[in-house]
Amino acid sequence: MNQSSAPSPGKGNRRAYQNIMENLVHKEIHRQLKRLPQKLAEYIDVVEVATYALNRVPPLYASSERGKERQEEKGVLDLKQQINIAVRQAIAAVQRDPLRSSTPLVPAQYAQYEIAETCLRDLEKLLRDSYLIESDAPDMDWDTLKIIVAKALKKAATQGIVHRRIEDVITEWEYQTYVPPVFDWQDPHYKF
C-alpha cells in the first residue's frame, strides 16, 4: 500500500497529505481475499487489484487528523458499496489473466537508493584503485563510509598522494562542465 505523504510546496513546510481511499480499498481487498480459496488468493497481485479499484473510486484526500477521520467516515458511510464493487471487479479482472506479466513501477526512493549505491561502489573503487584504502580494509558501506573516506583523505594529505586516476576523474568532470566564454560585441573590452 502506498500511503503517499508528500510535503507541500513552500520552504520549511512539513505538512503532508494522503489519499484515505487507498486505506479503505486495501482493507476491502484483504477482506475479499480472505473469502477466496487460498490457492487462488496466492496468485492475485494485490498491487494490481488496488490500482484497478482505485482508478474506479473517487479520491479522499486529507491533510490533518481531523480531515482523515472525516474522509474515513465518508468513505465507510457513503462509498462502501462503490468500494466493494470496484474491488470485486478488480479481483475478477486480475484473476482473468493470471499469466499476464507486467513490469512493476519502482518507487522513486528505490531508484534514488540504487543511484546512491552505485555512487558508493564507484567511490570505493576509485579509492582502492588510488591505493588510498588498504587492500585488507572492509568493503565500504553506509556505516563505514565516513571513517574510510576520513582515513583516505588523511593518507592523501600526509603522503601527498594524488593518484593519476583521481586526476583523470577531475579532468573528465572539468571537461564535461566547461562552458566556453561567449564574447559579445557589446562587451566593454571591445569598446573604445
C-alpha positions in Angstrom: 0.0 0.0 0.0 1.3 3.4 -0.9 0.3 5.9 1.8 1.5 8.9 -0.1 2.8 11.6 2.2 4.2 14.4 0.1 5.5 17.6 1.5 3.6 20.7 0.5 5.4 23.2 -1.7 7.0 26.0 0.2 10.2 26.3 2.1 10.1 24.7 5.5 6.5 23.4 5.2 6.3 19.9 6.8 2.6 19.3 6.1 1.7 16.1 4.4 -1.4 14.7 2.7 -2.7 11.3 1.9 -5.4 9.6 0.0 -7.6 7.9 2.6 -9.3 5.9 -0.2 -6.1 3.9 -0.5 -6.5 2.6 3.1 -10.2 1.8 2.5 -9.5 0.0 -0.7 -6.7 -2.1 0.8 -8.9 -3.1 3.8 -11.6 -4.2 1.3 -9.1 -6.1 -0.8 -7.9 -8.1 2.2 -11.5 -8.7 3.4 -12.4 -10.1 0.0 -9.2 -12.1 -0.5 -9.9 -13.9 2.8 -13.1 -15.2 1.3 -11.4 -16.7 -1.7 -9.7 -20.2 -1.8 -6.1 -19.8 -0.5 -4.6 -21.3 -3.8 -6.4 -18.6 -5.8 -5.7 -15.8 -3.5 -1.9 -16.6 -3.7 -1.9 -15.8 -7.4 -3.7 -12.4 -7.1 -1.4 -9.4 -7.2 -2.7 -7.0 -4.5 -1.0 -4.0 -6.1 -2.8 -4.6 -9.5 -6.1 -5.1 -7.7 -5.6 -1.9 -5.8 -4.6 0.1 -8.9 -7.6 -1.2 -10.8 -10.0 -0.4 -7.9 -8.5 3.0 -7.1 -9.0 4.1 -10.7 -12.7 3.4 -10.3 -13.4 5.2 -7.0 -13.1 8.9 -6.0 -10.1 10.0 -4.1 -10.5 11.1 -0.5 -7.5 13.3 0.4 -6.8 14.6 3.9 -4.0 16.8 5.3 -4.9 16.7 9.0 -6.0 14.1 11.6 -9.5 15.6 11.7 -9.7 15.6 7.9 -8.5 12.0 7.9 -11.3 11.0 10.3 -13.9 12.8 8.3 -12.7 11.2 5.0 -12.7 7.7 6.5 -16.2 8.3 7.8 -17.4 9.5 4.4 -15.7 6.5 2.7 -17.3 4.0 5.1 -20.7 5.5 5.2 -21.2 6.9 1.6 -18.8 4.9 -0.6 -18.7 1.4 1.0 -20.8 -0.1 -1.8 -18.8 1.5 -4.5 -15.5 0.4 -3.0 -16.9 -3.2 -2.6 -17.9 -3.3 -6.3 -14.6 -1.8 -7.5 -12.6 -4.3 -5.6 -14.7 -7.2 -6.7 -14.3 -6.1 -10.4 -10.6 -5.6 -9.9 -10.1 -9.1 -8.5 -12.1 -10.5 -11.4 -10.1 -8.6 -13.9 -6.7 -9.6 -12.4 -7.9 -13.2 -11.9 -9.0 -13.5 -15.6 -5.4 -13.4 -16.8 -3.1 -14.9 -14.1 -0.3 -15.5 -16.6 -0.2 -11.9 -17.6 3.1 -10.3 -16.7 3.9 -6.7 -16.2 6.9 -4.6 -15.3 6.2 -3.1 -11.9 6.9 0.6 -11.2 9.8 1.2 -8.9 9.2 3.9 -6.3 11.3 6.9 -6.7 13.1 6.4 -3.4 14.3 3.0 -4.5 15.6 4.4 -7.8 17.5 7.1 -5.8 18.8 4.4 -3.4 20.2 2.5 -6.4 21.9 5.6 -7.7 23.4 6.2 -4.3 24.6 2.6 -4.0 26.2 2.9 -7.5 28.0 6.1 -6.3 29.2 4.4 -3.2 30.6 1.5 -5.2 32.3 3.9 -7.6 33.8 5.9 -4.8 35.1 2.7 -3.2 36.7 1.6 -6.5 38.3 5.0 -7.0 39.8 5.0 -3.5 41.0 1.4 -3.8 42.5 1.9 -7.3 44.2 5.0 -6.0 45.7 3.0 -3.1 44.0 5.2 -0.5 42.2 2.3 1.0 44.2 -0.6 2.3 43.6 -3.8 0.5 42.5 -5.6 3.6 40.0 -2.9 4.6 36.4 -3.9 4.8 34.0 -3.2 1.9 32.6 0.3 2.0 29.0 0.6 3.1 26.9 3.4 4.6 28.1 2.6 8.1 31.8 2.6 7.2 31.8 5.4 4.6 32.7 8.2 6.9 35.7 6.5 8.6 37.0 5.1 5.3 36.9 8.4 3.5 38.4 10.2 6.5 41.3 7.7 6.5 41.8 8.0 2.8 41.8 11.8 3.0 44.3 11.7 5.8 46.6 9.3 3.9 46.4 11.5 0.8 47.2 14.7 2.8 50.1 13.2 4.9 51.7 11.4 2.0 50.9 14.0 -0.7 49.3 11.3 -2.8 47.3 12.3 -5.8 46.8 9.2 -7.9 46.6 9.5 -11.7 43.1 8.0 -11.6 41.9 10.9 -9.3 43.5 13.4 -11.7 41.6 11.7 -14.6 38.3 11.9 -12.8 38.8 15.6 -12.1 39.9 16.4 -15.6 36.9 14.5 -17.0 34.5 16.4 -14.8 36.0 19.7 -15.6 35.8 19.0 -19.3 32.2 18.0 -19.1 31.2 21.1 -17.1 33.4 23.5 -19.1 31.4 26.3 -20.8 33.4 28.3 -23.3 33.2 32.0 -22.9 30.8 33.9 -25.1 32.2 37.1 -26.5 29.7 39.8 -27.3 30.5 42.9 -29.3 28.7 44.8 -26.5 31.4 43.7 -24.1 33.2 46.7 -22.7 36.6 45.1 -23.7 35.7 45.8 -27.3 34.5 49.4 -26.9 36.8 52.3 -27.5 
